[in-house]
Amino acid sequence: MAQEVADRRDVDFVLHEQLEVEQLSRHDHFSEFTRKTVDLIVSEARNLALKELLSCQREADEEGCTFDSGQVTVPKAFHRAYDLFRQGEWIAMCDDPAWGGQGMPRTVAMAAENYFNGANFPFMLHNILIHGAGKLVERFGTDQQKDLYLKNMYTGKWGGSMLLTEPEAGSDVGALTTKAVKNDDGTYRISGSKIFISSGDTDLVKNIIHPVLARIEGAPAGTAGISLFLVPKFRVNKDGTPGEFNDIVCTGIEHKMGIHGSPTCAMTLGGKGACIGTLLGEENKGMRAMFVMMNEARLHVGMQGFACAGASYLNALNYARDRVQGAALTAPKGSSGIPIIQHPDIRRTLLSMKTASEAMRSLLFYVGFLEDKMTLSADKDEKARYQGLIDVLIPVAKGYVTDRAFELCSSGLQVFGGYGYTREYPQEQLLRDCRITQIYEGTNGIQAMDLLGRKLGLNQGQAFMDLVTEVEQTIGAAKKVTELASLADTLETTLNHLKETAGKLAGDLGSKNILTAFAHAHPFLDVTGDTLMGWMLLWRAVIAARKLGDNPKKKDTAFYQGQVTGARFFISTVLPVAQAKMAVIQAGDTSALDMADTAFGS
């Protein structure tokens, strides 16, 4: 079965017709990224994804990572893939060319990441961690730290990871115990243990640069006393040459449900000798630095989940077209079998997968587009508005998207029936790999709490209302299209219910009902996501309806008709359910809070 990991026609639609990304090239900052250049970038990313990354996806999953005496070995095939990835300068796509980046728009990079993660998301974890660690150096590092580390990281010569989580602290980062003691020369001796560290050790690179959260001796308790340090696996001399081993040791790797090609490490710092780090940013401001990078990390995770779901959908679609089983329900007795795509339940499943995956692509690319608009804007208020929109959307892009992505991967396996449950096809691996995206970078329960507790009231609620205004503009445009008017009405009703629900929960947050509000935080994340998915699909349908009026080519006619029908399906079948969920949230059932601990069972 031929595999595809992203629908190029749909990628092009979002880039060029929905977001009109070429408009970014009118500004000097992105002047070289014309449509021709953008299309070449996407084509190169697709070729690398299909020819190199996808080809070693299953092999790497079966081989996995190995641990021996403190050293981690990744799947053999990853070495060739990594060399090619480095040569293509894909690690720092959006960053300054002076440090080894390509300086491309974030929206375009999202399209490339769609292909890379759909083809081999465990491989991509290595590169994402390098970039994330490098970004911290770029943002908070001294000139000396940048000169020593940044280009080596952005070009992939050296690796990177982030050492945050500890065995007892978990998501409560403020409870960490890793300690930093200042030396006479201004460096720090770091000691402690970390767990769940992606790419904490790997044989892909000769040195790994770790940003590490630790508490300086005598610092305040909790998050207020956490600092961020830069700790290389091998110390780096002032002239950039490699130095001695820095006593940061991998003590083991996790045996996981999925992402077998990505080592998840337990790390010990300063266990037998001196582990030396340098302060990255200001003392006791480590969490502030990490939160600056949180949007990027969580958007990456949303892309990982979505890319698995998108690949699962395309696999299921191709299989359903080829797999012949069962006669048509209305056919005479004894009739021959038909491709299963002609069976009603399979069609419903595929359409549900299609609309959800396309809406997720639009939502994620839109967040990238907002980042580009913010980069280009010279107006302080406008930049703040874009940042507010991004902040509100991030928990949806991470939490809601990965929740739905796992469901889509499960549906994709279901289309294959029993074959989907076997390793003969890629569906079971996509399902296993996707599951972690709901957990790391803040569990989706934490994302829901972030949306409700922080983002709903951001800028006195203005950021949320700015998002509502964006949705209302699409509704207004759709009402002018005869065949979309009723869909626009349904979305408008849903949006109004969402505003009412948000208002009710916001009020509860400032009252004795605060725990009740948080008990409904995840359902609120769900209905917010459903509403925004409906928005993205209606936005698509408005464009498609206009294009259909221009008598497009036959292949484009089918594509545009699919956009209109897909919007009708989602808005007509999902949004009414979302409205019912909002009524439940507003009713404020307290059963989850009233249940005695002992009543849950023995």
GIFENWO-V974758 format. One record per backbone hydrogen bond with DSSP energy under -0.5 kcal/mol. CO is the residue of the C=O (numbers start at 1). NH is the residue of the N-H. Records with the same first field share a line. If there is no record, write none. Layout:
CO: NH + NH
This chain:
6: 8
7: 11
8: 12
9: 13
10: 14
11: 15
12: 16 + 17
13: 17 + 18
14: 19
15: 21
20: 23
21: 24
22: 25
23: 26
24: 27 + 30
27: 30
28: 31
30: 33
32: 34
34: 38
35: 39
36: 40
37: 41
38: 42
39: 43
40: 44
41: 45
42: 46
43: 47
44: 48
45: 49
46: 50
47: 51
48: 52 + 53
49: 54
52: 56
53: 56
54: 57 + 58
56: 60
57: 61
58: 62
59: 63
60: 64
66: 73
68: 71
70: 250
71: 68
73: 66
75: 78
76: 79 + 80
77: 81
78: 82
79: 83
80: 84
81: 85
82: 86
83: 87
84: 88
85: 90
86: 89
90: 93
92: 95 + 102 + 103
93: 104
95: 103
96: 99 + 101
97: 100
105: 109
106: 110
107: 111
108: 112
109: 113
110: 114
111: 115
112: 116
113: 117
114: 118
115: 119
116: 120
117: 121
120: 124
121: 125
122: 126
123: 126 + 127
124: 128
125: 129
126: 130
127: 131
128: 132
129: 133
130: 134
131: 135
132: 136
133: 137
134: 138
135: 139
136: 140
137: 141
140: 281
142: 146
143: 147
144: 148
145: 149 + 150
146: 150 + 151
149: 153
150: 154
151: 155
152: 157 + 158
153: 156
157: 206
159: 209
161: 211
162: 164
163: 213
165: 195
166: 170
169: 172
171: 173
172: 175
173: 176
174: 222
178: 215
179: 191
180: 217
181: 189
183: 186
187: 183
188: 190 + 277
189: 181
191: 179
192: 269
194: 267
196: 198
197: 200 + 265
207: 159
208: 210 + 233
209: 161 + 211
210: 231
211: 163
212: 229
214: 216 + 227
215: 180
216: 219
222: 225
223: 226
225: 216
226: 286 + 287
227: 214
228: 280
229: 212 + 231
230: 278
231: 210
233: 246
235: 237 + 243
237: 240
241: 237
244: 235
247: 249 + 270
249: 251 + 268
252: 266
254: 256
259: 262
260: 65
261: 263
263: 199 + 200 + 265
264: 254
265: 197
266: 251 + 252
267: 194
268: 249
269: 192
273: 275
274: 276
275: 190
277: 188
278: 230
279: 281
282: 285
285: 289
286: 290
287: 291
288: 292
289: 293
290: 293 + 294
291: 294 + 295
293: 297
294: 298
295: 299
296: 300
297: 301
298: 302
299: 303
300: 304
301: 305
302: 306
303: 307
304: 308
305: 309
306: 310
307: 311
308: 312
309: 313
310: 314
311: 315
312: 316
313: 317
314: 318
315: 319
316: 320
317: 321
318: 322
319: 323
320: 341
322: 324
323: 325 + 340
326: 338
328: 331
332: 335
338: 325
339: 342
340: 343
343: 347
344: 348
345: 349
346: 350
347: 351
348: 352
349: 353
350: 354
351: 355
352: 356
353: 357
354: 358
355: 359
356: 360
357: 361
358: 362
359: 363
360: 364
361: 365
362: 366
363: 367
364: 368
365: 369
366: 370
367: 371
368: 372
369: 373
370: 374
371: 375
372: 376
373: 377
378: 380
379: 383
380: 384
381: 385
382: 386
383: 387
384: 388
385: 389
386: 390
387: 391
388: 392
389: 393
390: 394
391: 395
393: 397
394: 398
395: 399 + 400
396: 401
398: 402
399: 403
400: 404
401: 405
402: 406
403: 407
404: 408
405: 409
406: 410
407: 411
408: 412
409: 413
410: 414
411: 415
412: 416
413: 416 + 417
414: 417
416: 419
417: 420 + 421
418: 421
419: 422
422: 425
425: 428
426: 430
427: 431
428: 432
429: 433
430: 434
431: 435
432: 436
433: 436
434: 437
435: 438
436: 439 + 440
438: 444
443: 446 + 447
444: 448
445: 449
446: 450
447: 451
448: 452
449: 453
450: 454 + 455
451: 456
455: 458
457: 460
458: 461 + 463
459: 462
461: 465
462: 466
463: 467
464: 468
465: 469
466: 470
467: 471
468: 472
469: 473
470: 474
471: 475
472: 476
473: 477
474: 478
475: 479
476: 480
477: 480
478: 481
480: 482
481: 484 + 485
482: 485
484: 488
485: 489
486: 490
487: 491
488: 492
489: 493
490: 494
491: 495
492: 496
493: 497
494: 498
495: 499
496: 500
497: 501
498: 502
499: 503
500: 504
501: 505
502: 506
503: 507
504: 508
505: 509
506: 510
507: 510
508: 511
511: 514
513: 517
514: 518
515: 519
516: 520
517: 520
518: 521
520: 524
521: 525
522: 526
523: 527
524: 528
525: 529
526: 530
527: 531
528: 532
529: 533
530: 534
531: 535
532: 536
533: 537
534: 538
535: 539
536: 540
537: 541
538: 542
539: 543
540: 544
541: 545
542: 546
543: 547
544: 548
545: 549
547: 550
548: 551
553: 557
554: 558
555: 559
556: 560
557: 561
558: 562
559: 563
560: 564
561: 565
562: 566
563: 567
564: 568
565: 569
566: 570
567: 571
568: 572
569: 573
570: 574 + 575
574: 578
575: 579
576: 580
577: 581
578: 582
579: 583
580: 584
581: 585
582: 586
583: 587
584: 588 + 589
585: 588
590: 593 + 594
591: 595
596: 599 + 600
597: 600
598: 601
